[in-house]
Amino acid sequence: MHFKLILSVSPSEQYTEEKLGQAEKTELDAHLENLLARGDCTKNWTEKIFRQTEILLQPNPSARIEEFLYEKLEKKIPLRITNAEVLGQYMQDAAKEFGPSTPYGSTLITVGEYQKRIGAVEREFIHASAVGFLNPLRNFLEGDWRIISAEQELRVAQTDFDRQSEVTRLLLEGINSTHVNHLRCLHEFVKAQAAYFAQCAVHMQDLQKELSRFPNAFVGNPSMSVIAPGPSPLSTAAPPGTSPPGRTSASPGPLDPVVTLKIGEVKPPATGTRKAKVLYDYEAADVSELSLLADELITVYTVPGMDPDWLIGERGNQKGKVPVTYLELLS
């Protein structure tokens, strides 16, 4: 006897197998993939901008960690004074020690007050930037993006694909509105930064006006302009391998009196001349200065009313102004 084995296959099973073998991705899948790629790009750049803005507003990493812990513990972050405010307080404390009635002490008080004002403006700028710019970026990274990431993981589950893809699509299509919101916040950040620098400029202009009212404390006392024998703070030569100091301008500053020296009429004083060793080569800027060669010895002295950064140098019958930073004064 011959038996024939007949396999019974239902029409529904046959249809399902055919469809599984011929399944293709739909246009919605391609659109979703593009949205996912755009979402990853937005997340990566938002993280970088967020971290770098944190560094800009708070360069101290220890302070950033402390603020992070306070946020996670949901505690109020203690008030932190800025470096400019600390500097201003130090200046005012120093003025009390030096004497607030002295030119230096009174100037320290004024400069310290403006430094504290600048520090207060900086603190307001940091607070406004944190609220108006950092918080929206943080909300996106810790809120929307976490939901998107969770939905991406669920996407691998085919049984729940229809539900999760729709939720993910809606969130990812909201990326454009996220960009618009971040753009608005970025404009606010730039506006706050511009206001900060503008206020700093105003304070510095006011400070210059305040300083111009003080008596000129930089004019040397003619009676003390003669070099006295003994060690000088300028008598220490620079270590080997160091570069010569930058050229000191002989022109009077905004607070210095205009002094015109006629080198040909300058006479050395009866006492107070000293020998000096030249540390670096120096090329005279005009006829009133004396060019120098390293390691040569010259005679130097000062005259009443002369800029303290310069001396009169003589070498044989040559004479002219020389910068003290290029010299080692000998005993």
C-alpha positions as CSV (number, residue, x, y, z in Angstrom):
1,M,0.0,0.0,0.0
2,H,1.2,3.5,-0.8
3,F,0.2,6.3,1.5
4,K,0.3,10.0,0.5
5,L,1.0,12.5,3.3
6,I,-1.1,15.5,2.8
7,L,-0.2,18.6,4.7
8,S,-3.0,21.0,5.5
9,V,-2.1,24.7,5.3
10,S,-4.7,27.3,6.0
11,P,-5.1,30.2,3.6
12,S,-4.4,32.7,6.5
13,E,-1.0,31.1,7.3
14,Q,0.0,31.0,3.6
15,Y,-0.9,34.7,3.3
16,T,1.1,35.6,6.4
17,E,4.2,33.8,5.2
18,E,4.0,35.5,1.8
19,K,3.7,38.9,3.4
20,L,6.6,38.3,5.8
21,G,8.8,37.3,3.0
22,Q,7.9,40.4,1.0
23,A,7.8,43.0,3.8
24,E,9.4,46.3,3.0
25,K,10.0,49.5,5.0
26,T,7.4,52.2,4.6
27,E,8.0,55.9,4.0
28,L,7.1,56.6,7.6
29,D,10.0,54.5,8.7
30,A,12.5,56.5,6.7
31,H,11.0,59.7,8.0
32,L,11.3,58.4,11.6
33,E,14.9,57.5,11.0
34,N,15.7,61.1,9.8
35,L,13.9,62.5,12.9
36,L,16.0,60.2,15.1
37,A,19.2,61.3,13.5
38,R,18.2,65.0,13.9
39,G,17.3,64.3,17.5
40,D,20.8,62.7,18.2
41,C,22.5,65.7,16.6
42,T,20.5,68.2,18.7
43,K,21.2,66.3,21.9
44,N,24.9,66.1,21.3
45,W,25.3,69.8,20.5
46,T,23.0,70.9,23.3
47,E,25.2,68.9,25.7
48,K,28.3,70.6,24.4
49,I,26.8,74.1,24.5
50,F,25.3,73.5,28.0
51,R,28.7,72.3,29.4
52,Q,30.7,75.1,27.9
53,T,28.2,77.7,29.1
54,E,28.5,76.2,32.6
55,I,32.3,76.6,32.4
56,L,31.9,80.2,31.1
57,L,29.6,81.2,34.0
58,Q,31.5,79.2,36.7
59,P,35.2,78.4,35.7
60,N,35.9,76.7,39.1
61,P,35.1,72.9,38.6
62,S,34.8,72.4,42.4
63,A,32.2,75.1,42.6
64,R,30.3,73.5,39.7
65,I,30.3,70.1,41.5
66,E,29.1,71.8,44.7
67,E,26.2,73.5,42.8
68,F,25.3,70.2,41.1
69,L,25.1,68.4,44.5
70,Y,22.9,71.2,45.9
71,E,20.6,70.8,42.9
72,K,20.3,67.1,43.2
73,L,19.6,67.4,47.0
74,E,17.0,70.1,46.1
75,K,18.7,72.5,48.5
76,K,19.2,76.2,48.0
77,I,22.6,77.1,46.5
78,P,24.5,79.4,48.9
79,L,25.3,82.9,47.7
80,R,28.8,83.0,46.1
81,I,30.5,86.3,45.8
82,T,32.5,86.9,42.5
83,N,36.2,87.3,42.2
84,A,35.8,91.0,41.4
85,E,33.9,91.6,44.6
86,V,36.6,89.7,46.6
87,L,39.3,91.9,44.9
88,G,37.3,95.1,45.7
89,Q,37.0,94.1,49.3
90,Y,40.7,93.3,49.5
91,M,41.5,96.8,48.1
92,Q,39.3,98.5,50.6
93,D,40.8,96.5,53.5
94,A,44.3,97.3,52.3
95,A,43.3,101.0,52.2
96,K,42.4,100.9,55.8
97,E,45.8,99.5,56.7
98,F,47.7,102.0,54.4
99,G,45.6,105.0,55.5
100,P,42.5,106.1,53.7
101,S,43.6,109.7,53.7
102,T,46.8,108.9,51.6
103,P,46.7,109.2,47.8
104,Y,47.2,105.4,47.5
105,G,44.7,104.5,50.2
106,S,41.9,106.8,48.8
107,T,42.5,105.5,45.3
108,L,42.3,101.9,46.5
109,I,39.0,102.7,48.2
110,T,37.6,104.1,45.0
111,V,38.9,101.3,42.7
112,G,37.7,98.7,45.2
113,E,34.2,100.1,45.2
114,Y,34.0,99.9,41.4
115,Q,35.4,96.4,41.4
116,K,32.6,95.4,43.8
117,R,30.0,97.0,41.5
118,I,31.4,95.1,38.5
119,G,31.3,91.9,40.6
120,A,27.6,92.5,41.4
121,V,26.9,93.0,37.7
122,E,28.7,89.8,36.9
123,R,26.6,87.9,39.5
124,E,23.4,89.2,38.0
125,F,24.6,88.2,34.6
126,I,25.4,84.7,35.8
127,H,22.0,84.3,37.5
128,A,20.1,85.6,34.4
129,S,22.0,83.3,32.1
130,A,21.4,80.3,34.3
131,V,17.7,80.9,34.5
132,G,17.1,82.1,30.9
133,F,19.5,79.9,29.0
134,L,20.9,76.9,31.0
135,N,17.6,75.8,32.5
136,P,15.8,75.3,29.2
137,L,18.8,73.3,27.8
138,R,18.8,71.2,31.0
139,N,15.1,70.6,30.8
140,F,15.5,69.4,27.3
141,L,18.4,67.0,28.2
142,E,16.8,65.7,31.4
143,G,13.2,65.7,30.2
144,D,12.3,65.5,26.5
145,W,15.4,63.7,25.5
146,R,15.1,61.0,28.2
147,I,11.6,60.3,26.9
148,I,12.9,60.1,23.4
149,S,15.7,57.7,24.4
150,A,13.2,55.5,26.3
151,E,11.0,55.4,23.2
152,Q,13.9,54.5,21.0
153,E,14.6,51.5,23.2
154,L,11.0,50.4,23.0
155,R,11.1,50.7,19.2
156,V,13.0,47.4,19.0
157,A,9.9,45.6,20.5
158,Q,7.8,44.8,17.4
159,T,4.7,44.1,19.4
160,D,4.7,47.7,20.7
161,F,6.1,49.4,17.6
162,D,3.0,51.2,16.4
163,R,2.3,52.9,19.8
164,Q,5.9,53.9,20.6
165,S,6.7,55.0,17.1
166,E,3.8,57.5,17.1
167,V,4.9,58.9,20.5
168,T,8.5,59.2,19.3
169,R,7.4,60.8,16.1
170,L,5.4,63.4,17.9
171,L,8.3,64.2,20.2
172,L,10.9,64.3,17.5
173,E,8.7,66.6,15.3
174,G,8.8,68.9,18.3
175,I,12.6,69.3,17.8
176,N,11.9,72.2,15.5
177,S,10.0,74.0,18.2
178,T,12.8,73.2,20.6
179,H,15.3,74.9,18.2
180,V,13.0,78.0,18.1
181,N,12.9,78.0,21.9
182,H,16.6,77.6,22.2
183,L,17.2,80.3,19.6
184,R,15.1,82.7,21.7
185,C,17.0,81.8,24.8
186,L,20.3,82.3,23.0
187,H,19.2,85.8,22.0
188,E,18.4,86.5,25.7
189,F,21.8,85.1,26.7
190,V,23.7,87.4,24.1
191,K,21.5,90.3,25.2
192,A,22.4,89.8,28.9
193,Q,26.1,89.4,28.0
194,A,26.1,92.6,26.0
195,A,24.4,94.4,28.9
196,Y,27.0,93.1,31.2
197,F,29.9,94.3,29.2
198,A,28.2,97.7,28.6
199,Q,27.7,98.2,32.3
200,C,31.4,97.2,32.9
201,A,32.4,99.8,30.3
202,V,30.3,102.5,32.1
203,H,31.8,101.6,35.4
204,M,35.3,101.8,34.1
205,Q,34.6,105.2,32.5
206,D,33.2,106.4,35.8
207,L,36.3,105.0,37.5
208,Q,38.6,106.9,35.1
209,K,36.7,110.1,35.9
210,E,37.1,109.5,39.6
211,L,40.8,108.8,39.3
212,S,41.3,112.0,37.3
213,R,40.1,114.0,40.3
214,F,42.9,112.7,42.6
215,P,46.2,114.7,42.8
216,N,48.9,113.3,40.7
217,A,50.6,110.8,42.9
218,F,53.0,109.6,40.2
219,V,55.2,112.7,40.0
220,G,58.6,111.9,41.6
221,N,59.8,114.2,44.4
222,P,62.7,116.3,42.9
223,S,64.6,116.2,46.1
224,M,64.6,112.3,46.0
225,S,65.4,111.9,42.3
226,V,69.2,111.8,42.9
227,I,70.4,108.2,43.1
228,A,71.8,107.5,46.6
229,P,74.6,105.0,47.2
230,G,73.4,101.5,48.3
231,P,71.5,98.6,47.0
232,S,68.7,99.2,44.5
233,P,65.7,97.1,43.6
234,L,66.8,97.5,40.0
235,S,70.4,96.3,40.6
236,T,69.5,92.6,40.2
237,A,70.4,91.3,36.7
238,A,67.9,89.1,34.8
239,P,68.6,85.4,34.9
240,P,70.5,83.9,31.9
241,G,68.2,83.1,28.9
242,T,65.5,85.7,29.8
243,S,64.4,88.2,27.2
244,P,65.0,92.0,27.7
245,P,62.1,94.0,29.0
246,G,59.8,95.8,26.6
247,R,60.6,99.3,25.6
248,T,59.5,101.8,28.1
249,S,57.8,104.7,26.5
250,A,59.4,108.1,27.3
251,S,56.3,110.0,26.5
252,P,54.4,111.3,29.5
253,G,51.3,109.3,30.5
254,P,47.8,110.8,31.0
255,L,48.6,111.5,34.7
256,D,52.3,112.6,34.2
257,P,53.3,116.2,33.7
258,V,54.9,117.1,30.3
259,V,58.6,117.3,30.9
260,T,60.9,118.5,28.1
261,L,64.6,117.7,28.6
262,K,67.3,119.3,26.5
263,I,70.0,116.6,26.7
264,G,72.7,119.1,25.6
265,E,72.0,121.3,28.6
266,V,71.8,118.5,31.2
267,K,74.8,118.6,33.6
268,P,75.7,115.8,36.0
269,P,75.2,116.5,39.6
270,A,78.1,117.0,42.0
271,T,77.1,113.9,43.9
272,G,74.8,111.0,43.0
273,T,76.3,109.6,39.8
274,R,76.8,105.8,39.6
275,K,78.2,103.2,37.4
276,A,75.8,100.8,35.7
277,K,76.2,97.6,33.7
278,V,74.1,97.3,30.5
279,L,72.1,94.1,30.6
280,Y,70.7,94.1,27.1
281,D,71.2,95.9,23.8
282,Y,69.1,98.9,23.3
283,E,68.6,101.1,20.2
284,A,67.8,104.7,20.8
285,A,64.3,105.8,19.6
286,D,65.3,109.4,19.0
287,V,68.3,111.8,19.4
288,S,67.5,112.4,23.1
289,E,68.2,108.7,23.9
290,L,71.5,106.8,24.1
291,S,72.0,103.5,22.4
292,L,73.4,100.7,24.6
293,L,75.4,97.5,24.1
294,A,75.1,94.6,26.5
295,D,77.8,94.2,29.2
296,E,79.3,97.7,28.7
297,L,79.7,100.1,31.6
298,I,78.2,103.6,31.6
299,T,77.8,106.5,34.1
300,V,74.2,107.2,35.1
301,Y,72.4,109.9,37.1
302,T,69.0,111.5,37.3
303,V,67.8,115.1,37.2
304,P,64.8,116.8,39.0
305,G,61.4,116.3,37.3
306,M,62.6,113.3,35.2
307,D,60.5,110.2,34.6
308,P,61.6,107.7,37.3
309,D,61.7,104.9,34.6
310,W,64.6,106.7,32.8
311,L,68.1,107.9,33.7
312,I,70.7,110.1,32.0
313,G,73.5,107.9,30.7
314,E,77.0,109.0,29.7
315,R,79.6,107.1,27.7
316,G,82.6,109.3,26.9
317,N,81.4,112.4,25.2
318,Q,78.0,110.7,24.3
319,K,75.0,111.4,26.5
320,G,71.3,110.6,26.5
321,K,68.3,109.0,28.2
322,V,68.4,105.3,29.0
323,P,65.7,103.0,30.5
324,V,66.5,101.7,34.0
325,T,65.1,98.3,33.2
326,Y,68.1,97.7,30.9
327,L,70.6,98.4,33.6
328,E,72.2,96.8,36.6
329,L,73.2,99.6,39.0
330,L,76.6,99.0,40.6
331,S,77.6,100.1,44.1
